[in-house]
């Protein structure tokens, strides 16, 4: 009888059972630091006051350096009201457990960080050198780059979001410089009106920037031609746009003929090994119509137009062969409010997941998509491409993780 009662108790859940092991520490509190961007051209901020309020309501602590949100029209009071601690020194903001910023920190700023902390920022490979990596490794910092961070389905959320913004913005920039209001402009409306031929836009590359640039151009009535050497990308962009547009692989003759008739050229090739391939030669630019506009969005990776050189928001254009060149690397910073909200939407859920697991290190161990963004980990460079570029040794992150157990 006693044995039978024990069996019934087991089945009904009355019988004392072994407790399940805890897998999450949802009450863990992370100290998050948001320093003010030191670069004059950078106006974005990674967390909005609304995002801060959500994090604080979920038991997280946030420090925001005074003035960090001002270029995006987010006041210190808005951050304070959301529950953030507003600090008045950059050093204090960098002493957080997790530091969030847009531009990569300087070596001096890295020296403010606590050993073993986590940095989430852009890497901007074109600007970096080996000293930057050494500075991170001396502090045993886990550094995560915007450019390499993936999501759960293998997409690159930050790259895509900023590419969407850049793609939507380039046509508005082109419209501005085609107008008579700008020196050297053709005096054309971007698009077309009844009885007047539409403006010709050539887009080089068929990624996210190209997709959103083409959407905007088609909406305005422009004649769009898209060039890329990957047929699957050309097929995909036609499908995404939902209409027939001119597409072609890149060859010098076909591209050269299109450029001769182009009013606007958008360079949107993304470098596959860290640098964009130059596909528009100086001779091709010289044969374009005077007053045409070249916008090289891939300038942050070296540019895909031979005559491109990096410019700034304060001095965005220059003329060569009577062609207006716009080569600002951080186009998304022109619309810093939109860009900041987009970044905030990406990183707020990641920070909440990080807190649930107990910190940045647990995030690396538990999520391969987050691991993809890590390029330094506890004193070691873990990115093979950076190691080749800077002639440094690297360690495979998977092996470092295996050694942990």
Secondary structure, DSSP 4 states (H G I P E B T S, - for coil): -HHHHHHHHHHHT-S--PPPPP---TT---EEEEPPP-STT----S--HHHHHHHHHTT-EEEEETTTTGGGT--HHHHHHTTPEEES-HHHHHTSSEEE-SSPPPHHHHHHSPTT-EEEE---GGG--HHHHHHHHHTT-EEEETTT---TTS--HHHHHHHHHHHHHHHHHHHHHHSTTSTT-----SS--TTSPPPEEEEE--SHHHHHHHHHHHHHT-EEEEE-S-HHHHHHHHHHHTS--EEE---HHHHHHHHHT-SEEEE-PPPSSSSPPP-B-HHHHHTSPTT-EEEEGGGGGT-SBTT---B-STT-EEEETTEEEE-BS-GGGGGHHHHHHHHHHHHHHHHHHHHHHTSHHHHHHH-HHHHTTEEEETTEE--HHHHHHHT-----HHHHHHHH-
